Amino acid sequence: MNAFPTRVCALALALLLSANALAGDVLLTKPYLQQFGLTRGWYAQAPVAYEQYPLADAVYHSGEVFVLSQAGSLTCFNGVTGEQRWSVRVGDPRKPYLPLGVGESAVAVVNGSHLYVVGRVDAKVVVEKDREFLTNAQSAAQSAAKKGLPPVVEYRTIPRVGKVIMDFETRYIPSGPPAVTSNRVFCPNMSGLIDIYDLSPGKEGTYFCAIQADGMVAGGPVAAGQHAAWLSVKGTVGVTSSEVTGPRESTAYTYRMRGFGELPPTSRGNMIFVGTSVGEVSQFSTSLSEPIWTTSIGAKFRTSPIAIG
């Protein structure tokens, strides 16, 4: 099945959940959806307990739908079949939840000033052996290299799918949802700093460094490949380096847009789309320090730009 029907199924679920949260226990019928060109492929019940704890967020990403309730239930569904893959409780319902930060490898949840990260994929690490084994392994690798054969490396799998792999208090008060790449979590805070945490196996939750944005980040940063991108309230676009090594080397470039930043950017692959308060939208690349193009829609943006195709 190609990606388009998957997105249609995921969109239908998000609509159903939003309707439940706003209008009570109402399931949108197939005839009603057909008025808008939508087809209901499936529906599923997420543990939202809307009477007391309504829906907090629903996000589609890479074939999966993630649903978060104010009760702290984070549930993952197959975006094609509607099958529930896993569900886990995170946080304290007495504290507010921010929108989800979803990446290829993990899902980040901010609850009050607490950050939780739940894995989407298991991790593989090289098995560490004793010195004698390593010596023999090096000899075997050298012998294999002389014969033109690939070296034999032994791995072990660390279960991460549906498991909380990070759980700790943030350094400052978060101001928006975090961005998640394969090995980093970028969490914005009220001071305009973006704190970076490590997701590497064995280093989960390790504080790495902080980037100073040009004022508070609008909404939150987004992942663009191995980069993170953001728009500050002053209208400055920032993009991190692919290899974050420290505070000074973490930012690849910044670019000052016309107008102010009120909504977060959108990404697709290594492309970044940004809209400002003056109605201009620009496309950036993670490898270029200025816009690829800029155009005006002639009106103020109500939502972030949406990348299609």
C-alpha positions as CSV (number, residue, x, y, z in Angstrom):
1,M,0.0,0.0,0.0
2,N,1.4,3.4,-0.9
3,A,1.7,6.4,1.5
4,F,-1.4,8.2,0.4
5,P,-4.1,5.8,1.7
6,T,-2.1,5.6,4.9
7,R,-2.4,9.3,5.4
8,V,-6.1,9.2,4.6
9,C,-6.6,6.5,7.3
10,A,-4.6,8.5,9.8
11,L,-6.4,11.7,9.0
12,A,-9.7,10.0,9.5
13,L,-8.7,8.8,13.0
14,A,-7.5,12.3,14.0
15,L,-10.9,13.7,12.9
16,L,-12.8,11.0,14.9
17,L,-10.8,11.7,18.0
18,S,-11.2,15.4,17.7
19,A,-14.9,15.0,17.3
20,N,-15.1,12.8,20.4
21,A,-13.2,15.4,22.4
22,L,-15.3,18.4,21.2
23,A,-18.8,16.9,20.7
24,G,-19.0,13.9,23.0
25,D,-19.1,10.2,22.1
26,V,-19.9,10.7,18.4
27,L,-18.6,8.5,15.6
28,L,-18.5,10.3,12.2
29,T,-20.5,8.2,9.7
30,K,-19.3,7.1,6.3
31,P,-21.9,9.3,4.5
32,Y,-20.8,12.3,6.4
33,L,-17.2,11.8,5.6
34,Q,-17.9,11.2,1.9
35,Q,-19.2,14.8,1.7
36,F,-15.6,15.8,2.2
37,G,-14.0,13.2,0.0
38,L,-12.9,11.0,2.9
39,T,-13.4,7.3,3.4
40,R,-13.4,5.7,6.8
41,G,-11.1,2.7,6.5
42,W,-11.2,1.9,10.2
43,Y,-11.7,3.3,13.7
44,A,-10.3,2.5,17.1
45,Q,-10.9,3.4,20.7
46,A,-8.0,5.1,22.5
47,P,-8.0,5.2,26.3
48,V,-8.8,9.0,26.6
49,A,-11.5,8.9,29.3
50,Y,-12.8,12.2,27.9
51,E,-15.3,12.8,30.7
52,Q,-12.5,13.6,33.0
53,Y,-9.4,13.7,30.8
54,P,-10.0,14.8,27.2
55,L,-7.8,14.2,24.2
56,A,-4.5,16.2,24.4
57,D,-3.0,15.5,20.9
58,A,-3.1,13.1,17.9
59,V,-0.2,12.9,15.5
60,Y,0.4,10.8,12.3
61,H,4.1,10.0,11.6
62,S,5.6,7.3,9.3
63,G,2.8,4.8,9.2
64,E,1.8,5.2,12.9
65,V,-0.8,7.3,14.7
66,F,0.0,8.5,18.3
67,V,-2.8,9.6,20.6
68,L,-2.2,11.3,23.9
69,S,-4.9,11.9,26.5
70,Q,-4.8,14.3,29.4
71,A,-4.9,11.2,31.6
72,G,-1.3,10.5,30.4
73,S,-2.1,7.6,28.2
74,L,0.1,7.5,25.1
75,T,-1.2,5.0,22.5
76,C,0.3,3.9,19.2
77,F,-1.9,2.6,16.3
78,N,-1.0,1.1,13.0
79,G,-2.0,3.8,10.5
80,V,-3.2,1.4,7.9
81,T,-5.1,-1.2,9.9
82,G,-6.0,0.6,13.1
83,E,-4.4,-2.2,15.2
84,Q,-3.2,-0.9,18.6
85,R,0.6,-1.6,18.8
86,W,1.3,-0.4,22.4
87,S,0.1,1.9,25.1
88,V,2.0,3.4,28.0
89,R,1.2,5.9,30.9
90,V,3.4,8.9,31.2
91,G,3.3,12.0,33.5
92,D,0.9,13.4,36.0
93,P,-2.7,14.2,34.9
94,R,-2.8,17.2,37.3
95,K,-0.2,18.9,35.2
96,P,-0.7,20.2,31.6
97,Y,0.6,18.2,28.5
98,L,2.1,20.0,25.5
99,P,1.6,18.6,22.0
100,L,3.6,15.5,21.1
101,G,7.1,15.6,19.6
102,V,7.4,12.6,17.2
103,G,10.5,11.4,15.4
104,E,11.5,8.3,13.5
105,S,13.0,6.7,16.6
106,A,11.0,8.0,19.5
107,V,8.0,10.1,20.8
108,A,8.6,12.9,23.3
109,V,6.0,14.0,25.9
110,V,6.3,17.2,28.0
111,N,4.2,17.2,31.1
112,G,4.6,20.3,33.2
113,S,8.4,20.6,33.5
114,H,9.0,16.9,33.0
115,L,10.2,15.3,29.8
116,Y,9.4,11.7,28.8
117,V,10.6,9.9,25.7
118,V,9.0,6.6,24.5
119,G,10.8,4.5,22.0
120,R,9.5,3.6,18.5
121,V,12.3,1.3,17.4
122,D,14.6,-1.1,19.3
123,A,18.3,-0.2,19.5
124,K,21.3,-2.3,18.4
125,V,24.6,-2.0,20.2
126,V,27.9,-3.8,19.7
127,V,28.4,-6.6,22.3
128,E,31.4,-5.8,24.5
129,K,33.6,-8.8,25.3
130,D,36.7,-9.3,27.4
131,R,40.1,-8.3,26.3
132,E,41.1,-11.8,25.0
133,F,38.0,-11.9,22.9
134,L,38.6,-8.4,21.5
135,T,42.2,-9.4,20.6
136,N,41.0,-12.5,18.8
137,A,38.2,-10.5,17.1
138,Q,40.8,-7.9,15.9
139,S,42.9,-10.7,14.4
140,A,39.8,-12.3,12.8
141,A,38.8,-8.9,11.4
142,Q,42.3,-8.3,10.0
143,S,42.3,-11.8,8.5
144,A,38.8,-11.2,7.0
145,A,40.0,-7.9,5.5
146,K,42.9,-9.5,3.8
147,K,40.5,-12.0,2.2
148,G,38.1,-9.2,1.2
149,L,35.4,-10.4,3.6
150,P,33.3,-8.1,5.9
151,P,34.3,-8.2,9.6
152,V,32.1,-10.2,11.9
153,V,30.5,-7.9,14.5
154,E,28.2,-9.2,17.3
155,Y,25.2,-7.0,18.3
156,R,22.6,-7.2,21.0
157,T,19.2,-5.7,20.9
158,I,17.9,-3.2,23.5
159,P,14.1,-3.2,23.7
160,R,12.7,0.3,23.3
161,V,9.4,0.0,21.4
162,G,6.6,1.3,23.7
163,K,9.0,1.8,26.6
164,V,9.9,5.0,28.5
165,I,13.6,5.5,27.8
166,M,13.9,9.0,29.2
167,D,12.2,10.4,32.4
168,F,13.5,13.5,34.1
169,E,12.9,17.1,35.1
170,T,13.9,19.7,32.4
171,R,16.4,22.4,33.3
172,Y,13.9,25.2,32.6
173,I,10.2,25.5,31.9
174,P,9.4,24.1,28.4
175,S,7.7,26.5,26.1
176,G,6.6,24.1,23.3
177,P,6.7,20.6,22.0
178,P,10.2,19.1,21.5
179,A,11.8,18.0,18.2
180,V,13.1,14.4,18.0
181,T,15.8,13.2,15.6
182,S,17.4,9.7,15.6
183,N,19.7,10.5,18.4
184,R,18.7,13.9,19.9
185,V,15.8,15.6,21.6
186,F,15.6,19.4,21.2
187,C,13.4,20.9,24.0
188,P,12.6,24.7,23.8
189,N,12.1,26.7,27.0
190,M,10.8,30.0,28.2
191,S,14.2,31.7,28.2
192,G,14.7,31.2,24.4
193,L,17.2,28.4,24.9
194,I,16.8,25.0,23.2
195,D,18.1,22.3,25.4
196,I,19.6,19.2,23.6
197,Y,19.5,15.8,25.2
198,D,21.1,12.6,24.0
199,L,19.1,9.6,22.8
200,S,22.0,7.2,22.1
201,P,21.9,3.8,23.7
202,G,23.4,4.0,27.1
203,K,23.3,7.8,27.1
204,E,19.5,8.3,27.2
205,G,18.6,11.6,28.9
206,T,22.2,12.9,29.1
207,Y,22.2,16.7,28.8
208,F,24.3,17.7,25.8
209,C,24.2,21.4,25.4
210,A,21.9,24.4,24.8
211,I,21.4,26.7,21.8
212,Q,20.4,30.3,22.2
213,A,17.6,31.2,19.8
214,D,16.8,34.8,18.8
215,G,14.1,35.2,21.4
216,M,11.5,32.6,22.3
217,V,10.8,29.8,19.8
218,A,7.4,30.0,18.1
219,G,5.5,26.8,18.9
220,G,8.5,24.5,18.9
221,P,11.4,23.2,16.8
222,V,10.8,20.6,14.1
223,A,13.1,17.7,13.0
224,A,14.4,18.0,9.4
225,G,16.4,14.8,8.8
226,Q,19.3,14.8,11.3
227,H,18.8,18.6,11.8
228,A,16.4,20.6,14.0
229,A,14.9,23.9,12.7
230,W,12.9,26.6,14.5
231,L,11.4,30.1,14.0
232,S,11.8,32.6,16.8
233,V,9.1,35.1,17.7
234,K,11.4,37.8,16.2
235,G,11.2,36.1,12.8
236,T,14.6,34.4,12.8
237,V,14.9,30.9,11.3
238,G,17.5,28.7,12.9
239,V,18.9,25.3,11.8
240,T,21.2,23.1,13.8
241,S,24.3,21.3,12.4
242,S,23.9,17.6,11.5
243,E,26.5,16.7,14.1
244,V,25.9,18.7,17.3
245,T,29.2,18.9,19.1
246,G,28.7,21.9,21.4
247,P,27.0,25.2,21.9
248,R,29.2,27.2,19.5
249,E,29.1,24.5,16.8
250,S,25.5,23.5,17.1
251,T,23.9,26.1,14.8
252,A,24.5,25.6,11.1
253,Y,22.9,29.0,10.2
254,T,20.3,31.6,11.1
255,Y,18.3,33.8,8.7
256,R,16.1,36.9,9.6
257,M,12.7,36.9,7.9
258,R,10.4,39.8,7.4
259,G,7.7,40.0,10.1
260,F,7.4,38.0,13.3
261,G,7.2,34.3,14.0
262,E,3.9,33.1,15.5
263,L,3.7,29.5,14.2
264,P,6.3,26.7,14.1
265,P,7.8,25.8,10.7
266,T,7.0,22.6,8.8
267,S,9.6,20.1,7.5
268,R,9.7,17.4,4.9
269,G,13.0,15.5,4.6
270,N,15.7,18.2,4.6
271,M,13.2,20.9,3.4
272,I,11.8,23.5,5.8
273,F,8.8,25.7,5.2
274,V,8.3,28.9,7.2
275,G,5.4,31.4,7.3
276,T,5.6,34.8,9.1
277,S,3.1,37.5,10.4
278,V,3.4,39.5,7.1
279,G,2.0,36.6,5.1
280,E,5.2,35.5,3.5
281,V,6.1,31.8,3.1
282,S,9.7,30.6,2.4
283,Q,11.3,27.3,1.7
284,F,14.7,26.6,3.2
285,S,17.1,23.6,2.9
286,T,19.2,22.4,5.8
287,S,22.3,22.9,3.6
288,L,21.6,26.5,2.4
289,S,21.7,29.6,4.6
290,E,19.1,31.6,2.7
291,P,15.6,30.8,1.3
292,I,15.3,28.8,-1.9
293,W,12.1,30.8,-2.7
294,T,9.8,33.3,-0.9
295,T,6.2,34.2,-1.9
296,S,3.3,36.1,-0.3
297,I,-0.2,34.8,0.3
298,G,-1.5,38.3,0.9
299,A,-2.9,37.5,4.4
300,K,-1.8,36.5,7.8
301,F,-1.2,32.8,8.4
302,R,-3.7,30.9,10.6
303,T,-1.8,27.6,10.6
304,S,1.8,26.5,9.8
305,P,2.5,25.7,6.1
306,I,1.6,22.2,5.1
307,A,3.9,20.2,2.8
308,I,2.1,18.0,0.3
309,G,3.8,15.6,-2.0
